[in-house]
Amino acid sequence: MGSVKDYFSTLGSGIASLVKGLSVTGKEFITPKITERYPEDRETRHVPERFRAELRLIYDAEGNHKCIACGTCERNCPNGTIALETRMVDTPAGTKKKKLSKYLYDLGSCTFCQLCVTSCPTNALEFSNDFEQAVFTRSKLVKQLNYLPEKEETAPSPEELAKIAAEREAKIAAAKAKAAALKAAKEAQAGDAAAPAKPAADETDKNENK
């Protein structure tokens, strides 16, 4: 008796499951179809701004970027996607400065983690949402992000030169003052160590007189 009851119970649950599945399938038959008309609607297609498609340097209206060639993005990239080529240049102020020569980015190995963007100290990088990056050869995925010619260092104005000279003189004066203070402190310590222990000698004389 129990086996017959279990049989009909299992049969009923199977039929209920079948009806439920058929209802889902039936709804899909009458649901209006949505057809993506890409690439015909390329001009009007909306891509979310948060979508990460390709890394790029941010250029302003005058063709300048903020990259200082510090290499932070290159070190933080987990896949070695970024490679920087830099050079040292002499500035008109008489100092040396590291300057960017090539910013190479391998889109094919990028995981779009955005560590390069978040760690950049000058906010020189961003991800675009241009998803059309299909190419026929692997080499075309390696891109140079600084596509505009690197500009030469501009000569500082007389006011800037005077400010730089004043800062240099102030640093030299501060270093000399610090060195003189340290020398005086050492000489004072040496003098205290070489001075005779007079209080101890006076105490000895008092004991002898007693």
N, C-alpha and C positions, 0 to 999 in steps of 0.2 A: 504493500500500500504506500509505504513511504517513497519507494522508487518511482512510482507513477506520479506522485505529487511533485517530486523533484523534477521529473521530466517535463510536466506541464509548466512548472514555474520557470524552468530554464527556457522553454519554448516561448513563453510569454515575454520574458526579458529580451530574448533575441528579436522577436517581432517588434517590440518597442524601440529597440536600437536601430533596426532596419528602417522603421518609419521615420525616426528622427534624422537619420542620414539622408533619406530620400527627400525630406522636407528641405534640408540645406541645399541639396542638389537642385530641387525644383525652384528655389528662390534665385539661384544663380542663373537659371534659364531665362527668367523674366527680368533680371536686373539689367538696366541699361549699360551697354558696353562703353568703356573709356579707352579711346585709342590715342596714343601719343603720336603726334604728327611731326616728330623730329626727323630730319632737320628743317622741314618746311617752316616751322614756327620758331626758328632760331632767334629771330629779331625780337620776338615778344615773350620768349620763355623766361620765366623768373627763376633765378638760382639764389638760394639763401645766402646771405652775406657771411654766415658762419662757416660755409662750406670751404674747405681747404683744398686748393687745387695745385697751386704753384707758388713757390717762394720768389720774392722779388725785392729789390732795393727800392726804397721810397725816394723819389726825386721830387724836388720842388719845382715851381714854375720857371726858375732860372737854370735848371739843369744841375742842381747840386744835391748830393746825398749826405747823410750824416755818418756814414761808416768811417771809423777811425782806425780800421785794420788792427784791432786789438786781439782778434782771434778767439774771442769768447764763444761765438757761435760754432766755430770749427771744433773747439774742444768739447763742447756739450753735445754735439751731434752723435747719437748712438751708432749710426751706420757709416760714418765717414762720408756723408753725402756732400759736405761743404769742404772746399779747399781754397785757401787764400794764398795769393802771391803778392808779396809786399816788397817795398824797397825803402831805404833810408834817404832822405833828402835834406839839404841844408836850407833852413828858413832864412829870410832876409834879416831876421833878428839875431842871427848868428848861432842859433841852436839847431839840433838835429831832430827830425820828426819822421815817424814811420808813416808811409803812405801806401794806399791800396793800388796795386797794379792790375790784378785780375781777381774777380770773385766768381769761382766756378761752382756750379750747383748741379748735382746729378739727380734729376727728377725720378729716374727709374729705380733708385734705391731709397728714396725718401719715404719715411713712414708717417709724415705729416703730424708728428708729435708736438710741434710748435715750441720745442725747447729753445731753438735758436732765436725765435721772436721774443719769448718771455725773458731770456737772459741777456739780450742786447742792451748795453748800458746807455746807448744813445737813441734807442727806438728807430733804428735805421731799416728794419725789416718788417715785412708783412706777408700774409698769404692772400693771393687773389682767389676768386671763385670761378675762374675760367677753366671749365672742366674739359674743354676740347684740346687734349694733349696727345692724341693718337698720332704715331709716326710709324714709318716703315723700317727705319734703322735705329739700332740701339744708340748709336753715337749722337743722334740728334736730341736725345734726352739730356745730354750734358750741355748746360747753358752757361753763358757768361752774363752775370746779372748787371755788372757795371758796363752797360752797352754804350754809354756816352764817354767821350774822351775825358780823362782825368785833368782837371784844371791845375795850373801852376799856382804856387803860393804867391799871394799878393804882398807887395811891399808894405811894411807898416808905416803909418803916418809919423810925423815928427813927435806928436804927443805920445804915441804908443812907444816910440823909441826912448823918449825921455822917461816914461813910466818904467820900462824894462830896465833902463840903466839905474834908476833910483831904487828899484827893488833889488837889483844885484848889489849895489853899494850897501843897502840896508842889511842884506844877508851877510856880506863880508864883515861889516861892522859888528853885527851880532855875534858872528863866529869868533872875531878877535876878542870881544868883551868876555865871551864865555871862556876862551882859552886863558885870558889874563886872570879871570877869577879862579879858575882851577889851579893855575900856577901859584897864585897868592895863597890859596888854601893849603897846597902842598908845602910851601915854604913855612907857613905858620905851624903846621904839624911837625915839620922837621925841627923847627926852633924849639918847640915845646919838648920834643924828645931829647934834644941835646942840652937843655937847661939843667943845672945841678939841683939836686933834691935838697934845697935849703931847709925846709921845715924838719926834715929828718935829722939834719946836722944840729939844728938848734935844740931838738929834743935830747940828743946825745949829750950836749954841753950841760943841759939842766940836770941830767942824771948824775954827771960827774961832780957837779957843784954840791949836790946833796951828799 
